[in-house]
């Protein structure tokens, strides 16, 4: 039996012990898990933001194109379909609706890009803070209000007609004229697209905010469950 002296026979207590030891999570571990869960992005919300970003970028492209056409052709005299020689544009075009819509689109793109940056590298930790939650609600509400105001102003200016010509109202009511660069019929379609796209982006912003709110409520309920479990164990 001498060669077996190095073996240690298990005691009765060790035999009764579980195969592994279970350690209750600490309060700090629970809080860390809550912060990490708050930082996980909702895939559908990310998709909505990407679509909204693309729509806002398309609005900038369309309005920039129409504005450049107006700048380059506003003083050009051409032969019109009726045989007369005249400009394709009136003496005055109100571009304020265009500038307002462009401003809304630019601001939206900046906000969307900043939001996307919080998914990257060390900046991702910002999503774990309550500051991020407040910033999301604030920027979303401002964005929705800006898009709605821009769309309403854009449409109201179009309804003025002769009282205040804009790119939209003039192009849609003078499709027979020639400006030498682009048909007014096509420009009219671009302006209609801009109005519809602005409404779509506002709706997407609202959907994104609702998704964020629902996700936050579910997370708060889960955090409440964690807290109750921790208090019950202490």
C-alpha positions as semicolon CSV with decimal commas, in nm:
position;residue;x (nm);y (nm);z (nm)
1;X;0,000;0,000;0,000
2;X;0,308;0,226;0,028
3;X;0,291;0,344;-0,341
4;X;-0,066;0,465;-0,285
5;X;0,027;0,691;0,005
6;X;0,020;1,004;-0,220
7;X;-0,346;0,955;-0,302
8;X;-0,592;1,149;-0,089
9;X;-0,926;0,982;-0,040
10;X;-1,222;1,226;-0,061
11;X;-1,380;1,305;0,269
12;X;-1,751;1,277;0,331
13;X;-1,788;1,656;0,318
14;X;-1,608;1,690;-0,012
15;X;-1,817;1,413;-0,163
16;X;-2,131;1,596;-0,068
17;X;-2,011;1,925;-0,217
18;X;-2,156;2,027;-0,555
19;X;-1,934;1,982;-0,864
20;X;-1,906;2,362;-0,891
21;X;-1,950;2,658;-0,663
22;X;-2,223;2,913;-0,745
23;X;-2,151;3,276;-0,670
24;X;-2,434;3,525;-0,654
25;X;-2,380;3,827;-0,885
26;X;-2,276;4,143;-0,709
27;X;-2,467;4,468;-0,740
28;X;-2,187;4,612;-0,955
29;X;-2,207;4,313;-1,192
30;X;-2,581;4,363;-1,225
31;X;-2,539;4,734;-1,299
32;X;-2,271;4,656;-1,558
33;X;-2,503;4,406;-1,728
34;X;-2,777;4,669;-1,734
35;X;-2,546;4,926;-1,897
36;X;-2,428;4,674;-2,157
37;X;-2,788;4,579;-2,238
38;X;-2,872;4,948;-2,281
39;X;-2,587;4,980;-2,531
40;X;-2,710;4,699;-2,759
41;X;-2,873;4,862;-3,065
42;X;-3,212;4,756;-3,199
43;X;-3,152;4,614;-3,549
44;X;-3,482;4,740;-3,690
45;X;-3,421;5,087;-3,549
46;X;-3,077;5,093;-3,710
47;X;-3,238;4,999;-4,043
48;X;-3,494;5,278;-4,005
49;X;-3,215;5,527;-3,941
50;X;-3,025;5,413;-4,251
51;X;-3,336;5,454;-4,469
52;X;-3,403;5,799;-4,317
53;X;-3,042;5,897;-4,382
54;X;-3,067;5,788;-4,747
55;X;-3,396;5,975;-4,795
56;X;-3,254;6,296;-4,644
57;X;-2,947;6,268;-4,868
58;X;-3,169;6,225;-5,174
59;X;-3,363;6,541;-5,080
60;X;-3,038;6,737;-5,069
61;X;-2,937;6,599;-5,409
62;X;-3,271;6,680;-5,572
63;X;-3,299;7,034;-5,432
64;X;-2,934;7,113;-5,504
65;X;-2,983;7,003;-5,866
66;X;-3,297;7,212;-5,911
67;X;-3,134;7,516;-5,751
68;X;-2,826;7,490;-5,975
69;X;-3,052;7,470;-6,281
70;X;-3,233;7,786;-6,171
71;X;-2,906;7,974;-6,106
72;X;-2,765;7,883;-6,447
73;X;-3,081;7,955;-6,650
74;X;-3,267;8,235;-6,469
75;X;-3,137;8,504;-6,707
76;X;-3,116;8,300;-7,028
77;X;-3,354;8,407;-7,307
78;X;-3,465;8,116;-7,524
79;X;-3,717;8,050;-7,795
80;X;-4,024;7,903;-7,635
81;X;-4,263;7,649;-7,790
82;X;-4,500;7,930;-7,898
83;X;-4,218;8,092;-8,101
84;X;-4,157;8,381;-7,864
85;X;-3,818;8,462;-7,711
86;X;-3,827;8,497;-7,336
87;X;-3,681;8,364;-7,017
88;X;-3,812;8,044;-6,871
89;X;-3,826;8,195;-6,524
90;X;-4,018;8,484;-6,365
91;X;-3,843;8,796;-6,236
92;X;-3,847;8,669;-5,880
93;X;-3,837;8,317;-5,734
94;X;-3,880;8,266;-5,360
95;X;-3,613;8,013;-5,261
96;X;-3,685;8,022;-4,888
97;X;-3,887;7,698;-4,897
98;X;-3,592;7,534;-5,071
99;X;-3,341;7,664;-4,816
100;X;-3,560;7,556;-4,524
101;X;-3,599;7,206;-4,665
102;X;-3,226;7,184;-4,735
103;X;-3,147;7,296;-4,380
104;X;-3,378;7,030;-4,235
105;X;-3,212;6,762;-4,450
106;X;-2,858;6,871;-4,359
107;X;-2,935;6,878;-3,986
108;X;-3,101;6,536;-4,011
109;X;-2,798;6,388;-4,186
110;X;-2,559;6,529;-3,924
111;X;-2,773;6,385;-3,642
112;X;-2,802;6,047;-3,814
113;X;-2,426;6,026;-3,874
114;X;-2,352;6,117;-3,512
115;X;-2,595;5,846;-3,404
116;X;-2,421;5,592;-3,628
117;X;-2,084;5,687;-3,478
118;X;-2,204;5,572;-3,135
119;X;-2,198;5,217;-3,270
120;X;-1,821;5,236;-3,329
121;X;-1,521;5,170;-3,104
122;X;-1,482;5,355;-2,777
123;X;-1,764;5,595;-2,860
124;X;-2,000;5,300;-2,818
125;X;-1,968;5,340;-2,441
126;X;-2,170;5,661;-2,469
127;X;-2,474;5,443;-2,537
128;X;-2,446;5,308;-2,183
129;X;-2,506;5,650;-2,028
130;X;-2,833;5,821;-1,943
131;X;-2,708;6,124;-2,136
132;X;-2,748;5,919;-2,455
133;X;-3,110;5,843;-2,367
134;X;-3,193;6,210;-2,318
135;X;-3,004;6,308;-2,632
136;X;-3,199;6,056;-2,842
137;X;-3,535;6,189;-2,725
138;X;-3,431;6,552;-2,766
139;X;-3,280;6,518;-3,115
140;X;-3,566;6,297;-3,236
141;X;-3,835;6,541;-3,124
142;X;-3,644;6,835;-3,275
143;X;-3,594;6,640;-3,597
144;X;-3,962;6,547;-3,628
145;X;-4,069;6,907;-3,562
146;X;-3,816;7,039;-3,816
147;X;-3,931;6,801;-4,090
148;X;-4,300;6,871;-4,030
149;X;-4,241;7,248;-4,030
150;X;-4,029;7,230;-4,347
151;X;-4,287;7,015;-4,527
152;X;-4,577;7,242;-4,429
153;X;-4,387;7,556;-4,532
154;X;-4,282;7,391;-4,860
155;X;-4,644;7,305;-4,940
156;X;-4,790;7,639;-4,831
157;X;-4,547;7,823;-5,054
158;X;-4,649;7,603;-5,346
159;X;-5,014;7,691;-5,287
160;X;-4,941;8,064;-5,318
161;X;-4,892;8,041;-5,694
162;X;-4,875;8,386;-5,852
163;X;-4,859;8,555;-5,512
164;X;-4,510;8,411;-5,460
165;X;-4,356;8,179;-5,715
166;X;-4,126;7,905;-5,589
167;X;-3,941;7,631;-5,772
168;X;-4,230;7,391;-5,710
169;X;-4,520;7,618;-5,800
170;X;-4,351;7,764;-6,110
171;X;-4,226;7,435;-6,253
172;X;-4,562;7,261;-6,212
173;X;-4,767;7,544;-6,367
174;X;-4,527;7,629;-6,652
175;X;-4,429;7,288;-6,781
176;X;-4,466;7,411;-7,140
177;X;-4,177;7,660;-7,105
178;X;-3,814;7,589;-7,187
179;X;-3,522;7,682;-6,960
180;X;-3,248;7,520;-7,168
181;X;-3,130;7,276;-6,900
182;X;-3,410;7,064;-6,766
183;X;-3,777;7,031;-6,847
184;X;-4,007;7,195;-6,596
185;X;-4,212;6,877;-6,597
186;X;-3,918;6,684;-6,456
187;X;-3,844;6,959;-6,204
188;X;-4,206;6,949;-6,094
189;X;-4,168;6,574;-6,030
190;X;-3,853;6,643;-5,828
191;X;-4,034;6,895;-5,609
192;X;-4,322;6,654;-5,550
193;X;-4,071;6,385;-5,456
194;X;-3,906;6,625;-5,210
195;X;-4,235;6,693;-5,034
196;X;-4,327;6,323;-5,012
197;X;-3,977;6,225;-4,900
198;X;-3,981;6,485;-4,622
199;X;-4,304;6,336;-4,486
200;X;-4,155;5,987;-4,509
201;X;-3,843;6,095;-4,317
202;X;-4,057;6,256;-4,046
203;X;-4,256;5,933;-4,017
204;X;-3,935;5,729;-3,998
205;X;-3,804;5,956;-3,722
206;X;-4,127;5,902;-3,531
207;X;-4,107;5,524;-3,580
208;X;-3,745;5,525;-3,463
209;X;-3,841;5,721;-3,152
210;X;-4,129;5,484;-3,072
211;X;-3,900;5,182;-3,112
212;X;-3,644;5,343;-2,883
213;X;-3,912;5,420;-2,624
214;X;-4,054;5,066;-2,629
215;X;-3,704;4,919;-2,602
216;X;-3,626;5,150;-2,311
217;X;-3,946;5,054;-2,128
218;X;-3,868;4,683;-2,167
219;X;-3,515;4,741;-2,043
220;X;-3,639;4,936;-1,741
221;X;-3,874;4,648;-1,652
222;X;-3,583;4,407;-1,682
223;X;-3,365;4,635;-1,467
224;X;-3,644;4,652;-1,209
225;X;-3,647;4,273;-1,201
226;X;-3,270;4,269;-1,149
227;X;-3,300;4,515;-0,862
228;X;-3,577;4,318;-0,691
229;X;-3,374;3,998;-0,727
230;X;-3,069;4,166;-0,578
231;X;-3,264;4,308;-0,284
232;X;-3,420;3,967;-0,217
233;X;-3,074;3,812;-0,202
234;X;-2,925;4,072;0,035
